Amino acid sequence: MDREFLIDLFADFGPVTIRKMFSGYGISADGTNFALSLRAGLFLRADEATIPEFEAEGSKPFQYSTRTKTVVVNSYWELPARLFDDSAELAQWARAALAAAQRAKVKKRPKGKKVVPKKPVAKKRAAKKTARRVGKAKRAHR
């Protein structure tokens, strides 16, 4: 699927941003990624509230294989094929996917992390130079 096809596909949903990602595109709205268009197909964001709808349609979660195993990504599910021909219903599914992505974003909000101050690089270099000078001075006095 190319960029123009995806823009047309989501036209009833509203404006989307399409960015190159992995082997395809990431599709987002309002700064939130809610769909992936990859070689394997088109996948919408899902969560415990929307997964039953995907299951009822016979959809499967996104998965990929590594050398040692198959990884199942349960947060993205394949778009039911019939929705490619029903832009109004696809827009409803896209809204549900965006809502699932927004719920996931709220769950992942980071708690305040402790910041450990780093020593400035210039001071480290100055300390090393001083140590070298002291070492040279000691060797010269022997």
Helices and strands as residue ranges (DSSP letters): H 3-9, E 17-21, E 24-29, E 32-38, E 41-45, H 51-56, E 61-65, E 70-78, G 81-85, H 87-107, H 121-140
